[in-house]
């Protein structure tokens, strides 16, 4: 029988619970109830994010933003990176939406194209910032995020810029 980390963790939890005389099943049920309550609390935030993504895509605003970015970067000698940016723009809102944008870039330009490779790099270098804020801050009832969102989006921007630079370095 192969000993894996999950089997060891399972045994450690059971032994620790027996040692501390904790009712494991009752604790599990209490945790499951709390998890369900948290899920119910964050549903409005998740619906808001999904509606926002849908509105951006169906209203044509997203295409307008992409056209603006193409124009803004048109003075640069190489603007191939702009075709990969939809992945980076959707990523703060939705991981699955960004994955869809990555697949779209790979379908449109090819998986071995610069845009396809950059989309793959961008998919892995940033986080679903606004989704995280909605879920975690919403779960604990934080309404005033102060500097958190700005700092998180700044970190995403650093990831995007680094991704573009690394994609040019590795994929030319």
Secondary structure, DSSP 8 states (H G I E B T S, - for coil): ----HHHHHHHHHHHHHHHHT--HHHHHHHHHHHHHHHHHHHHHHHHHHHHHHHHHHHHSHHHHHHHHHHHHTTTSS--GGGGGHHHHHHHTT-HHHHHHHHHHHHHHH-TTSHHHHHHHHHHHHS--HHHHIIIIIHHHT----TTHHHHHHHHHHHHHHHHHHHHHHHH-
